[in-house]
C-alpha cells in the first residue's frame, strides 16, 4: 500500500498525538481544493444510492436536527427507495451513509492510509448536505473523529458543556446533554481536514452556494479502563477468590466491605498480567482494523517472480507491530495477526528489522532456501514485503 498522508499532512503523527489527540481540535487548511476529489464525489454518491441495494440504517436522512422516518424513504423491509431519498435530499435532507468504506474502494484506501499513520482502527461515514442545511443539532461523539471536506463548505461550531473523553458506551443523549456557549467556529473548505476529540460539543451547517460533501472518519482506541478490565478478566480466570460472593451482600449485610479481606493475597496487580492484558488489547485493535480485501489477489502474480536472488523491502505502512514471546513471534497487521515460531519467527523479526533498507531473499539468515521463499511469498501476499527486482 502506497503511503498516503493527505489527511494529516503536513502534521506528523508524533506532533498530532503530542499536541492535539484527546486535547483540542486541529484544523488543517489547504489551497488544494481537489485534494480528496478522487475519493468520492457528489455524483458518485447519488449514483451509488441507485446502483447498490441499501437498507436503513446504513443510509439515513436527517434535516434540521431531526431524523426523517425510515418509512418515508424505505420499503416494508427497510430497503432504500432511492427516488424517495433523492426527493427528500432535494428538499433539504442530509444523506448519511454509514460504513461507506465498504462501498467505495478509494474511501476504503483512505481509511487504511490513516490507520497506517495513526496505528489505530478507522471507519468512515459520508455526509451530503444541501447548501445552507444542517443535518444534526449540537452533539458530541464518543469516539475521536477526523473530518475530510471533499466539496462545498461546512462551518463547524463548538460549544461548552461537552464531556471529557467519554467512553464508547457514553453516547450523546439530547435529553441529558445540552450545548452551552459558542466558543469557536471553523469553516472547512474543499481539501481541508478537521480533527475533533471525542466528547467535544459541536454542530455543523453547510455554508455557501453548493452542497457540502464531507467524510467523517471515526478513530477507535482502547482506554486505561479497558486495560484494567482486561486485566481483571485475566485475574478472575486464574483465581477463584474473585468468583466468591461479596459477604456484605449476603451474610454480613450491615457491615462495610473491606476489599483487601475479600481478595486472596495471591491476587495481585503484577506486571505480567498487565503486559498480557495490554497484548490482548493490541490484538483486538489489530483485528478491528480495516483489511484490504483485494490484497492477496493483487500480489499473487508478484509471488511467481520471486527467486532467492530477488531484492525486497519492508512495507512498514501495513505493519502495526511485532511482538516476541519465547520462541514465538506475533506479527500484527491490519485486520489480521500472523504467528511464527523459530526459526521462521527469528527470520520474520530479521526482515522487519531491515526497515527501509533493501535486502536479498538470499540474505535472510538461519533458514533453508525453501523456507526463505515460502516466508517471503507469505509476506508479499500480506503486503508486508515488496518485491523490487
HELIX and SHEET records of a PDB file:
HELIX    1   1 UNK A   13  UNK A   19  1                                   7    
HELIX    2   2 UNK A   42  UNK A   51  1                                  10    
HELIX    3   3 UNK A   70  UNK A   72  5                                   3    
HELIX    4   4 UNK A   82  UNK A   90  1                                   9    
HELIX    5   5 UNK A  100  UNK A  102  5                                   3    
HELIX    6   6 UNK A  105  UNK A  118  1                                  14    
HELIX    7   7 UNK A  224  UNK A  238  1                                  15    
HELIX    8   8 UNK A  240  UNK A  243  5                                   4    
HELIX    9   9 UNK A  247  UNK A  249  5                                   3    
HELIX   10  10 UNK A  259  UNK A  262  1                                   4    
HELIX   11  11 UNK A  271  UNK A  288  1                                  18    
HELIX   12  12 UNK A  295  UNK A  303  1                                   9    
HELIX   13  13 UNK A  316  UNK A  318  5                                   3    
HELIX   14  14 UNK A  344  UNK A  352  1                                   9    
HELIX   15  15 UNK A  361  UNK A  363  5                                   3    
HELIX   16  16 UNK A  369  UNK A  381  1                                  13    
SHEET    1   A 8 UNK A  26  UNK A  28  0                                        
SHEET    2   A 8 UNK A 193  UNK A 196 -1                                        
SHEET    3   A 8 UNK A 144  UNK A 151 -1                                        
SHEET    4   A 8 UNK A 212  UNK A 220 -1                                        
SHEET    5   A 8 UNK A 121  UNK A 129 -1                                        
SHEET    6   A 8 UNK A  94  UNK A  97 -1                                        
SHEET    7   A 8 UNK A  59  UNK A  63 -1                                        
SHEET    8   A 8 UNK A  66  UNK A  67 -1                                        
SHEET    1   B 3 UNK A 182  UNK A 188  0                                        
SHEET    2   B 3 UNK A 153  UNK A 159 -1                                        
SHEET    3   B 3 UNK A 201  UNK A 207 -1                                        
SHEET    1   C 3 UNK A 359  UNK A 360  0                                        
SHEET    2   C 3 UNK A 311  UNK A 314 -1                                        
SHEET    3   C 3 UNK A 385  UNK A 387 -1                                        
SHEET    1   D 3 UNK A 319  UNK A 325  0                                        
SHEET    2   D 3 UNK A 328  UNK A 333 -1                                        
SHEET    3   D 3 UNK A 336  UNK A 341 -1                                        
END                                                                             
